[in-house]
């Protein structure tokens, strides 16, 4: 009876997560597109639902909600479903919609979709060869074979995003990095933009006049009719040869117009960037802006500490055995020499920490996915992009479970460890540190160069 009650609780929560994913799909991703593929919408919502369910089970594990056997069953079922979606369903439909957009392959799209999926499976399987991610005990069809490979991709993605975010967050929040933008700078750039637009209009008028002249000469050439007109058309040059000298002129003008239009786009983006920078300067003077500026300094310290710890972990091949909360409380208590129930409070603080990690992970990923979708999607590619986002989202959340496990006290890791199998968890944490360090240092270099060159670019005459 308790299993049925526990299952009803899990099913209800999954329905709610599915509904939230459906609304997010409708109101955020596809609100500007008329054509919707419901299979894409269902796959995205199901992936979101089962991804959130894994985080829900982590919370239930800490709070001891549901029976232990029920939690184990739903952990196992949830992992099997999410792996089925990520390894089989989503890659197949990505290939299917790619082939559907190619007219030559439209009649045999099912065959080519299967070929693309088999290609994906080959490279997906070969991914596990260079990494020490599996125990020799695992069979070729075991769940560990799939989750270990998904974990490598997901942890790499998480580390890249975390490394960039750790650097970009203080860069975005701190007023120290804001350029000094004046109204004169904006007016000068807008004047350049207007001059460029005037040149584009002038050259397009010239092209239109040239085409009109060519059209009129063509009409005059076609006017002779009757017997003598036919004789003249045979004995004179071919139609259009009189206008041949106009063609190079048109081609040259079109090239100039293309170059000017590209310049106008760059100037428009730079103008918008200056306006945004000016708004940020005004915002930084408000109370809320000063708060975020302080937050930026805090994150900059965190970024330096994280880079330092990642370097230490890599150099000394170190992986923590105790969760960070318990370790931090133990160090504080020993330093201050006070009586404190470390086990009791570490459980509660770990719960709060894991909850914050889960909420911020889901929120941050959804915001990132929305920005990414609007940046690259179109009416034809939108279905493929959404499926790619679903794939990224699922792998991201599966990998989050692998890494969050280390933030939990030992007594809460039991079922998660049993469900995930004998994976090489230490490898994933070392791999995360390596990719995080590379991503953070690359982001620092990129933002430094962008910040250094931006004033020269904007203030150029």
C-alpha positions in Angstrom: 0.0 0.0 0.0 2.8 2.4 0.9 4.4 1.7 -2.5 1.2 2.8 -4.3 1.0 6.0 -2.2 4.7 6.7 -2.9 4.2 6.1 -6.6 1.2 8.3 -6.8 3.3 11.1 -5.2 6.0 10.7 -7.7 3.6 10.5 -10.7 1.8 13.6 -9.5 5.1 15.5 -9.2 6.2 14.3 -12.7 2.9 15.5 -14.2 3.5 19.0 -12.6 7.1 19.1 -13.9 5.8 18.0 -17.4 3.2 20.8 -17.3 5.9 23.4 -16.4 8.1 22.1 -19.2 5.2 22.3 -21.6 4.4 25.9 -20.6 8.0 26.9 -20.8 8.1 25.5 -24.3 5.0 27.3 -25.4 5.6 30.7 -23.8 9.3 31.0 -24.0 10.9 28.9 -26.8 8.1 28.7 -29.4 6.0 31.8 -28.7 7.2 33.5 -32.0 6.7 30.5 -34.3 3.4 29.3 -35.8 4.5 25.8 -36.8 4.9 23.4 -33.9 5.8 19.7 -33.9 4.0 18.2 -30.9 6.4 15.3 -30.8 9.2 17.8 -30.1 7.1 19.5 -27.5 6.4 16.2 -25.8 10.0 15.1 -25.8 11.2 18.4 -24.4 8.6 18.3 -21.6 9.3 14.7 -20.8 13.0 15.3 -20.6 12.5 18.3 -18.3 10.1 16.3 -16.1 12.4 13.3 -15.6 15.4 15.7 -15.1 13.6 17.6 -12.3 12.5 14.3 -10.8 16.1 13.3 -10.2 16.6 16.5 -8.2 13.3 15.8 -6.4 14.6 12.4 -5.4 17.8 13.9 -4.0 15.7 16.2 -1.8 13.6 13.1 -0.8 16.8 11.3 0.0 17.9 13.9 2.4 14.5 14.4 4.1 13.8 10.6 4.1 10.5 11.2 2.3 9.0 8.0 0.9 10.0 4.4 1.7 13.6 3.5 1.0 12.6 0.7 -1.4 10.2 3.1 -3.2 12.9 5.7 -3.6 15.3 3.0 -5.0 12.7 1.8 -7.5 11.9 5.3 -8.8 15.6 6.2 -8.9 16.2 3.1 -11.1 13.2 3.7 -13.3 13.9 7.4 -13.7 17.5 6.8 -14.8 16.4 4.1 -17.3 13.9 6.4 -18.8 16.1 9.5 -19.0 18.9 7.4 -20.6 16.5 5.9 -23.1 15.5 9.4 -24.1 19.0 10.9 -24.3 20.7 8.0 -26.1 17.9 6.6 -28.3 14.9 8.9 -28.7 16.3 12.4 -28.9 19.3 11.6 -31.3 17.0 9.7 -33.6 14.5 12.6 -33.9 17.3 15.1 -34.3 18.5 13.1 -37.3 14.9 12.8 -38.5 14.2 16.5 -38.6 17.6 17.3 -40.1 16.9 14.8 -43.0 13.3 16.2 -43.3 14.7 19.7 -44.1 16.7 18.2 -47.1 14.3 17.9 -50.1 16.5 15.3 -51.9 16.3 12.9 -48.9 12.6 13.6 -48.0 11.3 10.3 -49.4 13.8 8.1 -47.6 14.1 10.2 -44.4 13.4 7.2 -42.1 16.4 5.3 -43.6 18.8 8.2 -43.4 17.5 9.0 -39.9 18.5 5.5 -38.8 21.9 5.9 -40.5 22.5 9.2 -38.6 21.5 7.6 -35.3 23.8 4.7 -35.9 26.6 7.1 -36.6 25.8 8.9 -33.3 25.9 5.6 -31.4 29.3 4.7 -32.9 30.9 7.9 -31.7 29.0 7.9 -28.4 30.3 4.4 -27.7 33.8 5.2 -28.7 33.7 8.1 -26.3 34.2 5.7 -23.4 37.5 4.3 -24.7 40.0 7.0 -23.7 38.4 7.6 -20.2 38.8 5.4 -17.1 35.1 5.6 -16.3 34.0 2.0 -15.9 34.7 -1.0 -13.7 35.7 -4.2 -15.6 32.7 -5.9 -14.1 30.2 -4.0 -16.2 28.6 -5.7 -19.2 28.2 -4.1 -22.6 24.5 -3.6 -22.1 24.6 -2.4 -18.5 23.1 0.9 -17.4 26.6 2.0 -16.2 27.8 1.9 -19.9 25.3 4.5 -20.8 25.4 6.8 -17.8 29.2 6.8 -17.7 29.3 8.2 -21.3 26.5 10.6 -20.7 28.3 11.8 -17.5 31.5 12.6 -19.5 29.6 14.9 -21.9 27.4 16.4 -19.2 30.3 17.1 -16.8 32.3 18.7 -19.6 29.3 20.9 -20.4 28.8 21.8 -16.7 32.5 22.6 -16.2 32.6 24.9 -19.3 29.5 26.8 -18.2 30.7 27.0 -14.6 34.1 28.2 -15.6 32.7 30.9 -17.9 30.0 31.9 -15.3 32.5 32.2 -12.5 34.5 34.7 -14.5 31.6 36.5 -16.4 29.5 37.0 -13.3 31.9 39.4 -11.5 32.8 41.0 -14.8 29.1 41.7 -15.4 28.2 42.9 -11.9 31.2 45.0 -11.0 31.1 48.7 -11.9 35.0 48.6 -12.0 34.8 47.0 -15.5 32.4 49.4 -17.0 33.7 51.7 -19.8 33.2 55.4 -19.5 30.6 56.2 -22.1 29.4 59.7 -22.8 26.6 61.2 -24.9 29.1 62.5 -27.3 30.4 59.0 -28.0 26.9 57.7 -28.8 26.1 60.7 -31.0 29.4 60.2 -33.0 28.6 56.5 -33.5 25.0 57.3 -34.5 26.3 59.9 -37.0 28.6 57.2 -38.6 25.6 54.8 -38.8 23.4 57.4 -40.5 26.2 58.3 -43.0 26.6 54.6 -43.8 22.8 54.2 -44.3 22.8 57.2 -46.6 25.6 55.7 -48.7 23.6 52.4 -48.9 20.5 54.2 -50.1 22.5 56.3 -52.6 24.2 53.2 -54.1 20.9 51.2 -54.2 19.3 54.2 -56.1 22.2 54.0 -58.5 21.7 50.3 -59.0 18.0 50.8 -59.6 18.7 53.5 -62.2 21.2 51.3 -64.0 18.7 48.4 -64.1 16.0 50.7 -65.4 18.4 51.9 -68.2 19.2 48.2 -69.0 15.5 47.4 -69.1 14.7 50.3 -71.4 17.4 49.4 -73.8 16.2 45.8 -73.8 12.7 47.0 -74.7 14.1 49.2 -77.5 16.0 46.3 -78.9 12.9 44.1 -78.9 10.7 46.7 -80.6 11.5 45.8 -84.3 8.9 43.4 -85.7 7.9 41.8 -88.9 10.1 40.3 -91.6 12.9 43.0 -91.5 12.9 42.8 -87.7 13.5 39.1 -87.8 16.4 39.7 -90.3 17.9 42.3 -88.0 17.7 40.1 -85.0 19.7 37.4 -86.8 22.3 39.7 -88.3 22.9 41.9 -85.2 24.4 41.0 -81.9 22.6 38.8 -79.4 20.0 40.5 -77.0 21.6 41.9 -74.0 25.1 42.4 -75.5 24.6 46.1 -75.7 24.1 46.1 -71.9 27.2 44.0 -71.1 29.1 47.1 -70.0 26.5 47.7 -67.3 27.0 44.3 -65.7 30.5 44.9 -64.1 29.2 48.2 -62.9 26.2 46.5 -61.2 28.4 43.8 -59.7 30.9 46.3 -58.3 28.1 48.4 -56.7 26.4 45.3 -55.2 29.7 44.3 -53.6 30.0 47.8 -52.1 26.4 47.7 -50.9 27.1 44.3 -49.2 30.2 45.7 -47.5 28.3 48.8 -46.3 25.4 46.7 -45.0 27.8 44.6 -43.0 29.4 47.7 -41.6 25.9 49.2 -40.8 25.1 46.0 -38.8 28.3 46.3 -36.8 27.7 50.0 -36.1 24.2 49.3 -35.0 25.4 46.6 -32.6 28.1 48.9 -31.3 25.5 51.7 -30.8 23.2 49.3 -28.9 26.2 48.2 -26.8 27.0 51.8 -25.9 23.4 52.5 -24.9 23.5 49.3 -22.8 26.7 50.3 -21.1 25.4 53.8 -20.4 22.3 52.2 -18.8 24.5 50.0 -16.7 26.5 53.0 -15.5 23.3 54.7 -14.4 22.0 51.5 -12.8 25.3 51.0 -10.9 24.6 54.3 -9.1 21.4 53.0 -7.6 21.1 51.1 -4.4 20.4 47.8 -6.2 23.3 48.5 -8.5 25.6 49.0 -5.5 24.3 45.7 -4.1 25.2 43.8 -7.3 28.6 45.6 -7.3 29.3 44.2 -3.9 28.0 40.8 -5.1 30.5 41.0 -7.9 33.4 41.5 -5.5 32.2 38.4 -3.6 32.0 36.3 -6.8 35.4 37.5 -7.8 36.9 36.2 -4.6 34.9 33.0 -5.1 36.2 32.7 -8.6 39.9 33.1 -7.5 39.3 30.5 -4.7 37.6 28.1 -7.1 40.5 28.4 -9.6 43.0 27.9 -6.8 41.3 24.8 -5.4 40.9 23.3 -8.9 44.6 23.8 -9.5 45.4 22.2 -6.1 43.1 19.3 -6.9 44.7 18.7 -10.3 48.3 19.0 -9.1 48.0 16.8 -6.1 45.4 14.5 -7.6 43.1 15.2 -4.7 39.4 14.4 -4.4 37.5 15.2 -1.2 36.2 12.3 0.8 33.9 14.4 3.1 31.2 16.8 1.8 32.3 20.5 1.8 29.7 21.5 4.5 30.7 18.9 7.0 34.4 19.6 6.4 33.9 23.4 6.7 32.0 23.0 10.0 34.6 20.6 11.4 37.4 23.1 10.6 35.5 26.0 12.2 34.6 24.0 15.4 38.1 22.7 15.9 39.5 26.2 15.4 37.1 27.9 17.8 37.1 25.0 20.2 33.4 25.0 20.9 30.8 22.2 21.5 28.8 21.7 18.4 26.7 18.9 16.9 28.5 18.7 13.5 26.5 15.7 12.2 23.1 17.3 13.0 23.8 20.7 11.6 25.8 19.4 8.6 22.7 17.5 7.5 20.4 20.6 7.6 23.0 22.9 6.0 23.7 20.3 3.3 20.0 20.2 2.6 19.8 24.0 2.1 23.0 24.0 0.0 21.8 21.2 -2.2 18.4 22.9 -2.6 20.1 26.2 -3.6 22.3 24.3 -6.1 19.3 22.6 -7.6 17.2 25.8 -7.9 20.0 27.9 -9.3 21.0 25.1 -11.7 17.5 24.7 -13.2 16.9 28.5 -13.4 20.3 29.2 -14.8 20.1 26.5 -17.4 16.6 27.6 -18.6 17.8 31.2 -19.0 20.8 30.0 -20.9 18.7 27.7 -23.1 16.3 30.5 -23.9 19.0 33.0 -24.9 20.8 30.3 -27.0 17.5 29.3 -28.8 16.7 32.9 -29.8 20.2 33.5 -30.9 20.4 30.7 -33.5 16.9 29.4 -34.2 14.8 29.9 -37.3 11.4 28.5 -38.5 13.2 25.6 -40.2 15.8 24.8 -37.6 13.8 25.4 -34.5 12.7 21.8 -34.0 16.3 20.5 -34.2 17.5 23.3 -31.9 14.9 22.4 -29.3 15.8 18.7 -29.4 19.5 19.7 -29.0 18.6 21.8 -26.0 16.6 18.9 -24.5 19.7 16.7 -25.0 22.0 19.2 -23.3 19.5 19.7 -20.5 19.1 16.0 -19.8 22.9 15.4 -19.9 23.4 18.4 -17.7 21.0 17.2 -15.0 22.3 13.6 -15.0 25.8 14.9 -14.5 24.6 17.3 -11.8 23.5 14.2 -9.8 27.0 12.7 -10.2 28.6 15.9 -8.8 26.0 16.8 -6.2 26.6 13.4 -4.7 29.9 14.6 -3.3 28.1 17.6 -1.6 25.9 15.2 0.4 26.9 13.5 3.7 27.8 9.8 3.4 24.6 8.4 4.8 22.6 10.1 2.0 24.8 8.8 -0.8 23.9 5.1 -0.4 21.0 4.7 -2.7 22.4 7.1 -5.3 25.7 5.1 -5.4 23.7 1.8 -5.7 21.6 3.2 -8.5 24.5 4.7 -10.5 26.6 1.6 -10.1 30.3 1.3 -9.7 31.3 4.4 -11.6 34.6 6.0 -11.1 33.2 9.1 -9.3 36.6 10.5 -8.5 37.4 10.7 -12.3 34.3 12.9 -12.9 35.4 15.4 -10.1 39.0 15.5 -11.5 37.7 15.9 -15.0 35.4 18.7 -13.8 38.3 20.5 -12.2 40.4 20.3 -15.4 37.7 21.6 -17.7 36.7 24.2 -15.2 40.2 25.5 -15.0 40.7 25.6 -18.7 37.3 27.3 -19.2 37.9 29.9 -16.5 41.4 30.9 -17.7 40.2 31.0 -21.3 37.3 33.2 -20.2 39.6 35.6 -18.3 41.8 35.9 -21.4 38.8 36.4 -23.7 37.1 39.1 -21.5 40.4 40.8 -21.0 41.0 41.2 -24.7 37.4 42.2 -25.3 37.5 44.8 -22.6 40.8 46.1 -23.8 39.8 46.4 -27.5 36.2 47.7 -26.9 37.1 51.3 -26.2 39.4 51.5 -29.3 36.6 49.9 -31.4 33.9 52.3 -30.2 35.9 55.5 -30.2 37.5 54.9 -33.7 36.7 57.8 -36.1 
